[in-house]
Amino acid sequence: MNNQSDDPLDEIFVDENEPADKKILVEILKPFATIDSKGIIAYTDLYYNLKESKKALIYILCRKAMILKNIPGIVEKGNVKDVASGAGINESNAKNALFTFYKGIVQGGMIPNHQLRKVKEIIFQKDKKEGDGDGV
């Protein structure tokens, strides 16, 4: 019997256990952050120019990178307080990023591996002109 599925629907379903594409992760993070062997994140000037919601995504991805490098004491899933503190944004903007703007991408305080391409698109797309606000 053929091991490959002939079901056309298989093209749109993702494997929740898909391994992280480290190359995409590096492409996303490299302009915005470096991480030392103890898990200390240093953000670049480009990071500080991002909207706060995108800063939340970058921080969550930094945690994913630390997990992949087996940095001790790091957990991938983060709550609103963790994300706000780590990203240097206020809790309201962290909550909006996690539960409103990116609720289909961020799941349980983390970004599933199959969403990395989508996150890359979001991070590098030019933001539309918006009125004065909180920088989300």
N, CA, C and O atoms as a Tinker XYZ file with bonds, in Angstrom:
   544  protein
     1  N      0.839000   -1.184000    0.000000    73     2
     2  CA     0.000000    0.000000    0.000000    64     1     3
     3  C      0.883000    1.247000    0.000000    63     2     4     5
     4  O      1.951000    1.256000    0.612000    81     3
     5  N      0.449000    2.265000   -0.666000    73     3     6
     6  CA     1.198000    3.511000   -0.785000    64     5     7
     7  C      1.132000    4.284000    0.539000    63     6     8     9
     8  O      0.051000    4.490000    1.090000    81     7
     9  N      2.305000    4.712000    1.045000    73     7    10
    10  CA     2.360000    5.451000    2.302000    64     9    11
    11  C      1.910000    6.893000    2.146000    63    10    12    13
    12  O      1.469000    7.516000    3.112000    81    11
    13  N      2.019000    7.430000    0.931000    73    11    14
    14  CA     1.599000    8.801000    0.713000    64    13    15
    15  C      0.089000    8.856000    0.573000    63    14    16    17
    16  O     -0.527000    7.989000   -0.046000    81    15
    17  N     -0.486000    9.877000    1.153000    73    15    18
    18  CA    -1.926000   10.025000    1.087000    64    17    19
    19  C     -2.326000   10.611000   -0.256000    63    18    20    21
    20  O     -1.636000   11.470000   -0.806000    81    19
    21  N     -3.426000   10.146000   -0.764000    73    19    22
    22  CA    -3.962000   10.687000   -2.001000    64    21    23
    23  C     -5.077000   11.682000   -1.705000    63    22    24    25
    24  O     -5.787000   12.108000   -2.615000    81    23
    25  N     -5.231000   12.048000   -0.459000    73    23    26
    26  CA    -6.277000   12.972000   -0.063000    64    25    27
    27  C     -5.821000   14.407000   -0.345000    63    26    28    29
    28  O     -4.861000   14.868000    0.272000    81    27
    29  N     -6.474000   15.116000   -1.252000    73    27    30
    30  CA    -6.074000   16.489000   -1.568000    64    29    31
    31  C     -6.131000   17.424000   -0.358000    63    30    32    33
    32  O     -5.427000   18.434000   -0.327000    81    31
    33  N     -6.945000   17.106000    0.621000    73    31    34
    34  CA    -7.052000   17.948000    1.815000    64    33    35
    35  C     -5.756000   17.967000    2.625000    63    34    36    37
    36  O     -5.521000   18.903000    3.390000    81    35
    37  N     -4.918000   16.951000    2.465000    73    35    38
    38  CA    -3.663000   16.904000    3.213000    64    37    39
    39  C     -2.777000   18.121000    2.939000    63    38    40    41
    40  O     -1.915000   18.458000    3.750000    81    39
    41  N     -2.988000   18.771000    1.810000    73    39    42
    42  CA    -2.175000   19.938000    1.458000    64    41    43
    43  C     -2.446000   21.137000    2.357000    63    42    44    45
    44  O     -1.599000   22.022000    2.478000    81    43
    45  N     -3.607000   21.178000    2.984000    73    43    46
    46  CA    -3.926000   22.340000    3.806000    64    45    47
    47  C     -3.837000   22.070000    5.308000    63    46    48    49
    48  O     -4.006000   22.986000    6.112000    81    47
    49  N     -3.576000   20.836000    5.686000    73    47    50
    50  CA    -3.438000   20.511000    7.104000    64    49    51
    51  C     -1.968000   20.536000    7.497000    63    50    52    53
    52  O     -1.095000   20.139000    6.724000    81    51
    53  N     -1.709000   21.012000    8.720000    73    51    54
    54  CA    -0.332000   21.113000    9.200000    64    53    55
    55  C     -0.098000   20.079000   10.295000    63    54    56    57
    56  O     -1.024000   19.629000   10.970000    81    55
    57  N      1.159000   19.727000   10.443000    73    55    58
    58  CA     1.559000   18.806000   11.491000    64    57    59
    59  C      1.903000   19.630000   12.726000    63    58    60    61
    60  O      2.835000   20.433000   12.691000    81    59
    61  N      1.166000   19.444000   13.808000    73    59    62
    62  CA     1.427000   20.197000   15.032000    64    61    63
    63  C      2.818000   19.901000   15.594000    63    62    64    65
    64  O      3.354000   20.696000   16.366000    81    63
    65  N      3.397000   18.783000   15.221000    73    63    66
    66  CA     4.719000   18.413000   15.707000    64    65    67
    67  C      5.826000   18.747000   14.718000    63    66    68    69
    68  O      6.952000   18.266000   14.853000    81    67
    69  N      5.505000   19.577000   13.720000    73    67    70
    70  CA     6.502000   19.973000   12.734000    64    69    71
    71  C      7.692000   20.611000   13.440000    63    70    72    73
    72  O      7.509000   21.462000   14.310000    81    71
    73  N      8.912000   20.208000   13.075000    73    71    74
    74  CA    10.076000   20.830000   13.716000    64    73    75
    75  C     10.211000   22.290000   13.281000    63    74    76    77
    76  O      9.784000   22.670000   12.191000    81    75
    77  N     10.803000   23.087000   14.142000    73    75    78
    78  CA    10.987000   24.502000   13.839000    64    77    79
    79  C     11.979000   24.650000   12.689000    63    78    80    81
    80  O     13.006000   23.973000   12.646000    81    79
    81  N     11.658000   25.535000   11.773000    73    79    82
    82  CA    12.579000   25.874000   10.696000    64    81    83
    83  C     13.535000   26.923000   11.256000    63    82    84    85
    84  O     13.212000   28.109000   11.308000    81    83
    85  N     14.714000   26.470000   11.674000    73    83    86
    86  CA    15.664000   27.356000   12.337000    64    85    87
    87  C     16.123000   28.485000   11.430000    63    86    88    89
    88  O     16.414000   29.586000   11.897000    81    87
    89  N     16.188000   28.212000   10.142000    73    87    90
    90  CA    16.625000   29.244000    9.202000    64    89    91
    91  C     15.645000   30.417000    9.202000    63    90    92    93
    92  O     16.058000   31.576000    9.237000    81    91
    93  N     14.349000   30.114000    9.164000    73    91    94
    94  CA    13.351000   31.185000    9.196000    64    93    95
    95  C     13.407000   31.913000   10.533000    63    94    96    97
    96  O     13.285000   33.137000   10.579000    81    95
    97  N     13.587000   31.179000   11.606000    73    95    98
    98  CA    13.675000   31.788000   12.927000    64    97    99
    99  C     14.833000   32.787000   12.978000    63    98   100   101
   100  O     14.686000   33.888000   13.508000    81    99
   101  N     15.968000   32.402000   12.430000    73    99   102
   102  CA    17.130000   33.306000   12.398000    64   101   103
   103  C     16.847000   34.512000   11.504000    63   102   104   105
   104  O     17.200000   35.637000   11.857000    81   103
   105  N     16.219000   34.293000   10.359000    73   103   106
   106  CA    15.894000   35.407000    9.456000    64   105   107
   107  C     15.002000   36.433000   10.149000    63   106   108   109
   108  O     15.147000   37.637000    9.938000    81   107
   109  N     14.091000   35.952000   10.965000    73   107   110
   110  CA    13.200000   36.867000   11.678000    64   109   111
   111  C     13.958000   37.600000   12.783000    63   110   112   113
   112  O     13.859000   38.822000   12.892000    81   111
   113  N     14.708000   36.870000   13.598000    73   111   114
   114  CA    15.301000   37.452000   14.801000    64   113   115
   115  C     16.571000   38.264000   14.570000    63   114   116   117
   116  O     16.808000   39.241000   15.281000    81   115
   117  N     17.375000   37.890000   13.613000    73   115   118
   118  CA    18.705000   38.496000   13.446000    64   117   119
   119  C     18.699000   40.026000   13.373000    63   118   120   121
   120  O     19.565000   40.654000   13.983000    81   119
   121  N     17.770000   40.646000   12.660000    73   119   122
   122  CA    17.801000   42.118000   12.634000    64   121   123
   123  C     17.389000   42.778000   13.957000    63   122   124   125
   124  O     17.640000   43.965000   14.165000    81   123
   125  N     16.761000   42.011000   14.839000    73   123   126
   126  CA    16.131000   42.619000   16.006000    64   125   127
   127  C     16.731000   42.236000   17.352000    63   126   128   129
   128  O     16.538000   42.960000   18.329000    81   127
   129  N     17.453000   41.121000   17.434000    73   127   130
   130  CA    17.915000   40.675000   18.751000    64   129   131
   131  C     19.095000   39.723000   18.646000    63   130   132   133
   132  O     19.286000   39.033000   17.645000    81   131
   133  N     19.875000   39.711000   19.713000    73   131   134
   134  CA    20.879000   38.665000   19.924000    64   133   135
   135  C     20.604000   38.081000   21.304000    63   134   136   137
   136  O     20.008000   38.728000   22.165000    81   135
   137  N     21.054000   36.840000   21.495000    73   135   138
   138  CA    20.801000   36.145000   22.757000    64   137   139
   139  C     22.112000   35.515000   23.209000    63   138   140   141
   140  O     22.778000   34.839000   22.424000    81   139
   141  N     22.490000   35.731000   24.469000    73   139   142
   142  CA    23.722000   35.111000   24.936000    64   141   143
   143  C     23.448000   33.714000   25.489000    63   142   144   145
   144  O     22.299000   33.276000   25.551000    81   143
   145  N     24.506000   33.026000   25.887000    73   143   146
   146  CA    24.390000   31.634000   26.308000    64   145   147
   147  C     23.590000   31.449000   27.604000    63   146   148   149
   148  O     23.202000   30.330000   27.939000    81   147
   149  N     23.345000   32.542000   28.328000    73   147   150
   150  CA    22.537000   32.474000   29.551000    64   149   151
   151  C     21.087000   32.855000   29.295000    63   150   152   153
   152  O     20.265000   32.835000   30.211000    81   151
   153  N     20.769000   33.202000   28.047000    73   151   154
   154  CA    19.402000   33.560000   27.704000    64   153   155
   155  C     19.086000   35.037000   27.858000    63   154   156   157
   156  O     17.918000   35.422000   27.909000    81   155
   157  N     20.115000   35.863000   27.933000    73   155   158
   158  CA    19.897000   37.307000   28.029000    64   157   159
   159  C     19.724000   37.847000   26.611000    63   158   160   161
   160  O     20.578000   37.645000   25.749000    81   159
   161  N     18.615000   38.530000   26.386000    73   159   162
   162  CA    18.307000   39.081000   25.071000    64   161   163
   163  C     18.793000   40.520000   25.006000    63   162   164   165
   164  O     18.550000   41.316000   25.913000    81   163
   165  N     19.484000   40.842000   23.918000    73   163   166
   166  CA    19.880000   42.226000   23.640000    64   165   167
   167  C     19.164000   42.646000   22.360000    63   166   168   169
   168  O     19.382000   42.072000   21.293000    81   167
   169  N     18.320000   43.642000   22.483000    73   167   170
   170  CA    17.561000   44.108000   21.329000    64   169   171
   171  C     18.355000   45.155000   20.554000    63   170   172   173
   172  O     19.111000   45.935000   21.134000    81   171
   173  N     18.173000   45.160000   19.248000    73   171   174
   174  CA    18.848000   46.122000   18.381000    64   173   175
   175  C     18.006000   47.393000   18.254000    63   174   176   177
   176  O     16.862000   47.448000   18.705000    81   175
   177  N     18.600000   48.406000   17.630000    73   175   178
   178  CA    17.854000   49.647000   17.388000    64   177   179
   179  C     16.619000   49.391000   16.528000    63   178   180   181
   180  O     15.587000   50.030000   16.730000    81   179
   181  N     16.708000   48.466000   15.574000    73   179   182
   182  CA    15.557000   48.156000   14.728000    64   181   183
   183  C     14.387000   47.619000   15.552000    63   182   184   185
   184  O     13.226000   47.895000   15.247000    81   183
   185  N     14.694000   46.861000   16.583000    73   183   186
   186  CA    13.656000   46.327000   17.459000    64   185   187
   187  C     12.848000   47.472000   18.065000    63   186   188   189
   188  O     11.619000   47.419000   18.115000    81   187
   189  N     13.545000   48.499000   18.522000    73   187   190
   190  CA    12.855000   49.593000   19.206000    64   189   191
   191  C     11.996000   50.429000   18.266000    63   190   192   193
   192  O     11.172000   51.221000   18.723000    81   191
   193  N     12.178000   50.264000   16.960000    73   191   194
   194  CA    11.343000   50.957000   15.977000    64   193   195
   195  C     10.074000   50.173000   15.627000    63   194   196   197
   196  O      9.202000   50.690000   14.929000    81   195
   197  N      9.965000   48.924000   16.109000    73   195   198
   198  CA     8.796000   48.106000   15.820000    64   197   199
   199  C      7.593000   48.557000   16.641000    63   198   200   201
   200  O      7.734000   49.165000   17.702000    81   199
   201  N      6.411000   48.245000   16.123000    73   199   202
   202  CA     5.198000   48.435000   16.917000    64   201   203
   203  C      5.248000   47.461000   18.089000    63   202   204   205
   204  O      5.901000   46.421000   18.010000    81   203
   205  N      4.572000   47.791000   19.153000    73   203   206
   206  CA     4.639000   46.966000   20.360000    64   205   207
   207  C      4.124000   45.550000   20.133000    63   206   208   209
   208  O      4.643000   44.604000   20.724000    81   207
   209  N      3.117000   45.394000   19.290000    73   207   210
   210  CA     2.598000   44.051000   19.030000    64   209   211
   211  C      3.652000   43.181000   18.346000    63   210   212   213
   212  O      3.745000   41.985000   18.620000    81   211
   213  N      4.432000   43.770000   17.470000    73   211   214
   214  CA     5.499000   43.016000   16.807000    64   213   215
   215  C      6.639000   42.712000   17.787000    63   214   216   217
   216  O      7.283000   41.667000   17.689000    81   215
   217  N      6.882000   43.615000   18.716000    73   215   218
   218  CA     7.894000   43.358000   19.750000    64   217   219
   219  C      7.510000   42.113000   20.550000    63   218   220   221
   220  O      8.371000   41.310000   20.912000    81   219
   221  N      6.224000   41.960000   20.819000    73   219   222
   222  CA     5.757000   40.774000   21.545000    64   221   223
   223  C      6.090000   39.512000   20.757000    63   222   224   225
   224  O      6.563000   38.531000   21.330000    81   223
   225  N      5.848000   39.528000   19.455000    73   223   226
   226  CA     6.165000   38.360000   18.628000    64   225   227
   227  C      7.656000   38.057000   18.644000    63   226   228   229
   228  O      8.056000   36.897000   18.747000    81   227
   229  N      8.474000   39.091000   18.542000    73   227   230
   230  CA     9.929000   38.891000   18.561000    64   229   231
   231  C     10.352000   38.250000   19.878000    63   230   232   233
   232  O     11.140000   37.305000   19.888000    81   231
   233  N      9.831000   38.760000   20.979000    73   231   234
   234  CA    10.195000   38.183000   22.280000    64   233   235
   235  C      9.785000   36.713000   22.373000    63   234   236   237
   236  O     10.561000   35.877000   22.835000    81   235
   237  N      8.571000   36.403000   21.936000    73   235   238
   238  CA     8.102000   35.011000   21.978000    64   237   239
   239  C      9.006000   34.123000   21.123000    63   238   240   241
   240  O      9.293000   32.985000   21.496000    81   239
   241  N      9.450000   34.636000   19.989000    73   239   242
   242  CA    10.354000   33.856000   19.135000    64   241   243
   243  C     11.745000   33.717000   19.762000    63   242   244   245
   244  O     12.412000   32.701000   19.568000    81   243
   245  N     12.179000   34.722000   20.504000    73   243   246
   246  CA    13.455000   34.599000   21.226000    64   245   247
   247  C     13.375000   33.442000   22.223000    63   246   248   249
   248  O     14.335000   32.687000   22.379000    81   247
   249  N     12.248000   33.308000   22.886000    73   247   250
   250  CA    12.071000   32.191000   23.819000    64   249   251
   251  C     12.131000   30.862000   23.082000    63   250   252   253
   252  O     12.730000   29.904000   23.571000    81   251
   253  N     11.505000   30.801000   21.896000    73   251   254
   254  CA    11.553000   29.578000   21.092000    64   253   255
   255  C     13.004000   29.250000   20.730000    63   254   256   257
   256  O     13.415000   28.092000   20.807000    81   255
   257  N     13.774000   30.257000   20.338000    73   255   258
   258  CA    15.176000   30.040000   19.980000    64   257   259
   259  C     15.965000   29.512000   21.179000    63   258   260   261
   260  O     16.806000   28.625000   21.034000    81   259
   261  N     15.691000   30.057000   22.355000    73   259   262
   262  CA    16.396000   29.602000   23.561000    64   261   263
   263  C     16.047000   28.153000   23.886000    63   262   264   265
   264  O     16.912000   27.394000   24.322000    81   263
   265  N     14.804000   27.765000   23.680000    73   263   266
   266  CA    14.398000   26.376000   23.892000    64   265   267
   267  C     15.162000   25.471000   22.924000    63   266   268   269
   268  O     15.661000   24.414000   23.311000    81   267
   269  N     15.248000   25.897000   21.668000    73   267   270
   270  CA    15.939000   25.088000   20.654000    64   269   271
   271  C     17.431000   24.958000   20.947000    63   270   272   273
   272  O     18.060000   23.981000   20.541000    81   271
   273  N     18.002000   25.941000   21.653000    73   271   274
   274  CA    19.420000   25.886000   22.041000    64   273   275
   275  C     19.609000   25.301000   23.437000    63   274   276   277
   276  O     20.721000   25.299000   23.964000    81   275
   277  N     18.530000   24.808000   24.034000    73   275   278
   278  CA    18.579000   24.170000   25.353000    64   277   279
   279  C     19.146000   25.073000   26.448000    63   278   280   281
   280  O     19.929000   24.624000   27.286000    81   279
   281  N     18.752000   26.336000   26.439000    73   279   282
   282  CA    19.153000   27.253000   27.508000    64   281   283
   283  C     18.384000   26.838000   28.763000    63   282   284   285
   284  O     17.154000   26.789000   28.744000    81   283
   285  N     19.095000   26.538000   29.853000    73   283   286
   286  CA    18.403000   26.079000   31.066000    64   285   287
   287  C     17.508000   27.152000   31.674000    63   286   288   289
   288  O     17.808000   28.344000   31.611000    81   287
   289  N     16.400000   26.702000   32.266000    73   287   290
   290  CA    15.504000   27.596000   32.980000    64   289   291
   291  C     14.520000   28.361000   32.098000    63   290   292   293
   292  O     13.788000   29.215000   32.596000    81   291
   293  N     14.492000   28.077000   30.826000    73   291   294
   294  CA    13.599000   28.782000   29.909000    64   293   295
   295  C     12.422000   27.881000   29.559000    63   294   296   297
   296  O     12.599000   26.699000   29.267000    81   295
   297  N     11.235000   28.441000   29.589000    73   295   298
   298  CA    10.051000   27.731000   29.112000    64   297   299
   299  C      9.524000   28.507000   27.910000    63   298   300   301
   300  O      9.595000   29.735000   27.865000    81   299
   301  N      9.001000   27.775000   26.952000    73   299   302
   302  CA     8.565000   28.443000   25.721000    64   301   303
   303  C      7.284000   29.234000   25.907000    63   302   304   305
   304  O      7.157000   30.342000   25.387000    81   303
   305  N      6.338000   28.680000   26.639000    73   303   306
   306  CA     5.056000   29.348000   26.811000    64   305   307
   307  C      5.202000   30.513000   27.779000    63   306   308   309
   308  O      5.787000   30.381000   28.855000    81   307
   309  N      4.660000   31.654000   27.375000    73   307   310
   310  CA     4.720000   32.827000   28.235000    64   309   311
   311  C      3.334000   33.403000   28.458000    63   310   312   313
   312  O      2.458000   33.293000   27.600000    81   311
   313  N      3.144000   34.010000   29.605000    73   311   314
   314  CA     1.871000   34.674000   29.865000    64   313   315
   315  C      2.021000   36.167000   29.551000    63   314   316   317
   316  O      3.094000   36.619000   29.150000    81   315
   317  N      0.960000   36.910000   29.734000    73   315   318
   318  CA     0.966000   38.336000   29.385000    64   317   319
   319  C      2.072000   39.079000   30.136000    63   318   320   321
   320  O      2.789000   39.889000   29.549000    81   319
   321  N      2.207000   38.798000   31.439000    73   319   322
   322  CA     3.240000   39.475000   32.242000    64   321   323
   323  C      4.646000   39.164000   31.732000    63   322   324   325
   324  O      5.484000   40.059000   31.615000    81   323
   325  N      4.898000   37.888000   31.431000    73   323   326
   326  CA     6.207000   37.479000   30.914000    64   325   327
   327  C      6.530000   38.205000   29.615000    63   326   328   329
   328  O      7.627000   38.735000   29.439000    81   327
   329  N      5.553000   38.221000   28.707000    73   327   330
   330  CA     5.770000   38.837000   27.399000    64   329   331
   331  C      5.966000   40.339000   27.545000    63   330   332   333
   332  O      6.858000   40.910000   26.916000    81   331
   333  N      5.152000   40.980000   28.359000    73   331   334
   334  CA     5.290000   42.428000   28.560000    64   333   335
   335  C      6.666000   42.768000   29.118000    63   334   336   337
   336  O      7.341000   43.671000   28.625000    81   335
   337  N      7.070000   42.043000   30.139000    73   335   338
   338  CA     8.356000   42.298000   30.767000    64   337   339
   339  C      9.517000   42.016000   29.812000    63   338   340   341
   340  O     10.425000   42.836000   29.672000    81   339
   341  N      9.485000   40.870000   29.166000    73   339   342
   342  CA    10.581000   40.482000   28.278000    64   341   343
   343  C     10.692000   41.329000   27.031000    63   342   344   345
   344  O     11.789000   41.567000   26.525000    81   343
   345  N      9.544000   41.787000   26.532000    73   343   346
   346  CA     9.537000   42.591000   25.310000    64   345   347
   347  C      9.707000   44.077000   25.607000    63   346   348   349
   348  O      9.971000   44.868000   24.701000    81   347
   349  N      9.555000   44.458000   26.877000    73   347   350
   350  CA     9.663000   45.868000   27.238000    64   349   351
   351  C      8.457000   46.679000   26.776000    63   350   352   353
   352  O      8.594000   47.826000   26.351000    81   351
   353  N      7.278000   46.074000   26.864000    73   351   354
   354  CA     6.046000   46.745000   26.461000    64   353   355
   355  C      5.059000   46.690000   27.622000    63   354   356   357
   356  O      5.269000   45.951000   28.584000    81   355
   357  N      3.992000   47.465000   27.535000    73   355   358
   358  CA     3.041000   47.418000   28.640000    64   357   359
   359  C      2.140000   46.196000   28.516000    63   358   360   361
   360  O      1.995000   45.622000   27.437000    81   359
   361  N      1.542000   45.809000   29.629000    73   359   362
   362  CA     0.738000   44.584000   29.677000    64   361   363
   363  C     -0.480000   44.649000   28.762000    63   362   364   365
   364  O     -0.884000   43.637000   28.189000    81   363
   365  N     -1.055000   45.816000   28.626000    73   363   366
   366  CA    -2.218000   45.968000   27.759000    64   365   367
   367  C     -1.856000   45.633000   26.305000    63   366   368   369
   368  O     -2.602000   44.938000   25.616000    81   367
   369  N     -0.712000   46.133000   25.853000    73   367   370
   370  CA    -0.279000   45.844000   24.481000    64   369   371
   371  C      0.131000   44.390000   24.315000    63   370   372   373
   372  O     -0.083000   43.801000   23.254000    81   371
   373  N      0.715000   43.808000   25.349000    73   371   374
   374  CA     1.066000   42.382000   25.290000    64   373   375
   375  C     -0.201000   41.546000   25.182000    63   374   376   377
   376  O     -0.261000   40.597000   24.400000    81   375
   377  N     -1.210000   41.898000   25.966000    73   375   378
   378  CA    -2.478000   41.167000   25.940000    64   377   379
   379  C     -3.130000   41.289000   24.562000    63   378   380   381
   380  O     -3.631000   40.303000   24.020000    81   379
   381  N     -3.122000   42.492000   23.999000    73   379   382
   382  CA    -3.684000   42.684000   22.659000    64   381   383
   383  C     -2.946000   41.846000   21.616000    63   382   384   385
   384  O     -3.567000   41.251000   20.736000    81   383
   385  N     -1.635000   41.805000   21.722000    73   383   386
   386  CA    -0.844000   41.020000   20.765000    64   385   387
   387  C     -1.178000   39.536000   20.878000    63   386   388   389
   388  O     -1.359000   38.861000   19.865000    81   387
   389  N     -1.260000   39.034000   22.092000    73   387   390
   390  CA    -1.493000   37.607000   22.310000    64   389   391
   391  C     -2.920000   37.171000   22.013000    63   390   392   393
   392  O     -3.141000   36.086000   21.475000    81   391
   393  N     -3.885000   38.009000   22.361000    73   391   394
   394  CA    -5.272000   37.559000   22.321000    64   393   395
   395  C     -6.169000   38.269000   21.312000    63   394   396   397
   396  O     -7.321000   37.878000   21.122000    81   395
   397  N     -5.648000   39.307000   20.667000    73   395   398
   398  CA    -6.470000   40.017000   19.688000    64   397   399
   399  C     -5.799000   40.007000   18.318000    63   398   400   401
   400  O     -6.284000   39.361000   17.389000    81   399
   401  N     -4.685000   40.724000   18.196000    73   399   402
   402  CA    -4.046000   40.889000   16.893000    64   401   403
   403  C     -3.539000   39.577000   16.315000    63   402   404   405
   404  O     -3.693000   39.327000   15.119000    81   403
   405  N     -2.939000   38.743000   17.143000    73   403   406
   406  CA    -2.304000   37.514000   16.643000    64   405   407
   407  C     -2.898000   36.269000   17.283000    63   406   408   409
   408  O     -2.205000   35.265000   17.447000    81   407
   409  N     -4.174000   36.324000   17.646000    73   407   410
   410  CA    -4.779000   35.193000   18.356000    64   409   411
   411  C     -4.794000   33.923000   17.512000    63   410   412   413
   412  O     -4.850000   32.827000   18.069000    81   411
   413  N     -4.748000   34.034000   16.210000    73   411   414
   414  CA    -4.691000   32.851000   15.361000    64   413   415
   415  C     -3.287000   32.319000   15.176000    63   414   416   417
   416  O     -3.096000   31.225000   14.644000    81   415
   417  N     -2.302000   33.088000   15.613000    73   415   418
   418  CA    -0.895000   32.704000   15.446000    64   417   419
   419  C     -0.280000   32.291000   16.779000    63   418   420   421
   420  O      0.384000   31.259000   16.873000    81   419
   421  N     -0.506000   33.097000   17.797000    73   419   422
   422  CA     0.017000   32.792000   19.133000    64   421   423
   423  C     -0.998000   31.876000   19.813000    63   422   424   425
   424  O     -2.177000   32.208000   19.938000    81   423
   425  N     -0.514000   30.728000   20.242000    73   423   426
   426  CA    -1.395000   29.746000   20.877000    64   425   427
   427  C     -0.792000   29.324000   22.211000    63   426   428   429
   428  O      0.303000   28.763000   22.269000    81   427
   429  N     -1.518000   29.603000   23.262000    73   427   430
   430  CA    -1.033000   29.225000   24.585000    64   429   431
   431  C      0.258000   29.928000   24.969000    63   430   432   433
   432  O      1.098000   29.350000   25.659000    81   431
   433  N      0.425000   31.167000   24.529000    73   431   434
   434  CA     1.621000   31.931000   24.880000    64   433   435
   435  C      2.857000   31.560000   24.083000    63   434   436   437
   436  O      3.969000   31.950000   24.440000    81   435
   437  N      2.673000   30.812000   23.012000    73   435   438
   438  CA     3.807000   30.448000   22.163000    64   437   439
   439  C      3.373000   30.453000   20.703000    63   438   440   441
   440  O      2.180000   30.488000   20.398000    81   439
   441  N      4.345000   30.418000   19.812000    73   439   442
   442  CA     4.069000   30.391000   18.381000    64   441   443
   443  C      4.401000   28.999000   17.863000    63   442   444   445
   444  O      5.556000   28.577000   17.918000    81   443
   445  N      3.403000   28.283000   17.360000    73   443   446
   446  CA     3.675000   26.949000   16.816000    64   445   447
   447  C      4.646000   27.030000   15.633000    63   446   448   449
   448  O      4.660000   28.014000   14.895000    81   447
   449  N      5.438000   26.001000   15.471000    73   447   450
   450  CA     6.460000   25.993000   14.429000    64   449   451
   451  C      5.894000   26.212000   13.034000    63   450   452   453
   452  O      6.531000   26.856000   12.200000    81   451
   453  N      4.708000   25.685000   12.775000    73   451   454
   454  CA     4.148000   25.828000   11.432000    64   453   455
   455  C      3.695000   27.263000   11.136000    63   454   456   457
   456  O      3.307000   27.558000   10.006000    81   455
   457  N      3.735000   28.155000   12.124000    73   455   458
   458  CA     3.339000   29.551000   11.928000    64   457   459
   459  C      4.530000   30.478000   11.676000    63   458   460   461
   460  O      4.339000   31.682000   11.506000    81   459
   461  N      5.746000   29.948000   11.649000    73   459   462
   462  CA     6.921000   30.813000   11.508000    64   461   463
   463  C      6.912000   31.617000   10.211000    63   462   464   465
   464  O      7.284000   32.790000   10.221000    81   463
   465  N      6.505000   31.030000    9.116000    73   463   466
   466  CA     6.457000   31.771000    7.848000    64   465   467
   467  C      5.479000   32.939000    7.931000    63   466   468   469
   468  O      5.763000   34.034000    7.445000    81   467
   469  N      4.333000   32.698000    8.549000    73   467   470
   470  CA     3.334000   33.753000    8.704000    64   469   471
   471  C      3.868000   34.874000    9.585000    63   470   472   473
   472  O      3.650000   36.050000    9.296000    81   471
   473  N      4.562000   34.517000   10.655000    73   471   474
   474  CA     5.138000   35.526000   11.536000    64   473   475
   475  C      6.180000   36.343000   10.777000    63   474   476   477
   476  O      6.257000   37.559000   10.951000    81   475
   477  N      6.966000   35.703000    9.954000    73   475   478
   478  CA     7.962000   36.428000    9.159000    64   477   479
   479  C      7.280000   37.466000    8.271000    63   478   480   481
   480  O      7.745000   38.602000    8.172000    81   479
   481  N      6.187000   37.082000    7.631000    73   479   482
   482  CA     5.430000   38.027000    6.803000    64   481   483
   483  C      4.948000   39.216000    7.632000    63   482   484   485
   484  O      5.060000   40.367000    7.211000    81   483
   485  N      4.417000   38.926000    8.802000    73   483   486
   486  CA     3.885000   39.986000    9.662000    64   485   487
   487  C      4.992000   40.943000   10.098000    63   486   488   489
   488  O      4.838000   42.161000   10.012000    81   487
   489  N      6.092000   40.393000   10.560000    73   487   490
   490  CA     7.177000   41.222000   11.083000    64   489   491
   491  C      7.735000   42.149000   10.017000    63   490   492   493
   492  O      8.020000   43.314000   10.294000    81   491
   493  N      7.892000   41.643000    8.807000    73   491   494
   494  CA     8.553000   42.431000    7.778000    64   493   495
   495  C      7.603000   43.206000    6.871000    63   494   496   497
   496  O      8.061000   43.912000    5.972000    81   495
   497  N      6.302000   43.095000    7.080000    73   495   498
   498  CA     5.397000   43.898000    6.269000    64   497   499
   499  C      5.383000   45.316000    6.805000    63   498   500   501
   500  O      5.484000   45.548000    8.010000    81   499
   501  N      5.259000   46.239000    5.902000    73   499   502
   502  CA     5.211000   47.648000    6.299000    64   501   503
   503  C      3.884000   47.914000    6.976000    63   502   504   505
   504  O      2.833000   47.474000    6.509000    81   503
   505  N      3.940000   48.633000    8.074000    73   503   506
   506  CA     2.727000   48.947000    8.802000    64   505   507
   507  C      1.968000   50.042000    8.076000    63   506   508   509
   508  O      2.554000   50.977000    7.531000    81   507
   509  N      0.655000   49.903000    8.081000    73   507   510
   510  CA    -0.194000   50.935000    7.503000    64   509   511
   511  C     -0.166000   52.145000    8.405000    63   510   512   513
   512  O      0.028000   52.047000    9.617000    81   511
   513  N     -0.368000   53.298000    7.774000    73   511   514
   514  CA    -0.413000   54.510000    8.569000    64   513   515
   515  C     -1.602000   54.430000    9.512000    63   514   516   517
   516  O     -2.730000   54.155000    9.103000    81   515
   517  N     -1.321000   54.675000   10.775000    73   515   518
   518  CA    -2.383000   54.634000   11.781000    64   517   519
   519  C     -2.365000   55.920000   12.564000    63   518   520   521
   520  O     -1.364000   56.635000   12.600000    81   519
   521  N     -3.460000   56.198000   13.177000    73   519   522
   522  CA    -3.562000   57.411000   13.984000    64   521   523
   523  C     -2.722000   57.296000   15.233000    63   522   524   525
   524  O     -2.111000   56.261000   15.500000    81   523
   525  N     -2.700000   58.360000   15.986000    73   523   526
   526  CA    -1.962000   58.352000   17.244000    64   525   527
   527  C     -2.536000   57.280000   18.141000    63   526   528   529
   528  O     -3.750000   57.085000   18.201000    81   527
   529  N     -1.672000   56.601000   18.824000    73   527   530
   530  CA    -2.136000   55.529000   19.699000    64   529   531
   531  C     -1.005000   55.039000   20.551000    63   530   532   533
   532  O     -0.042000   55.758000   20.817000    81   531
   533  N     -1.129000   53.807000   20.976000    73   531   534
   534  CA    -0.145000   53.263000   21.908000    64   533   535
   535  C      0.992000   52.546000   21.188000    63   534   536   537
   536  O      1.821000   51.910000   21.838000    81   535
   537  N      1.050000   52.636000   19.868000    73   535   538
   538  CA     2.162000   52.017000   19.160000    64   537   539
   539  C      1.995000   50.529000   18.935000    63   538   540   541
   540  O      2.966000   49.832000   18.643000    81   539
   541  N      0.787000   50.041000   19.068000    73   539   542
   542  CA     0.568000   48.593000   18.882000    64   541   543
   543  C      0.655000   48.255000   17.428000    63   542   544
   544  O      0.501000   47.092000   17.054000    81   543
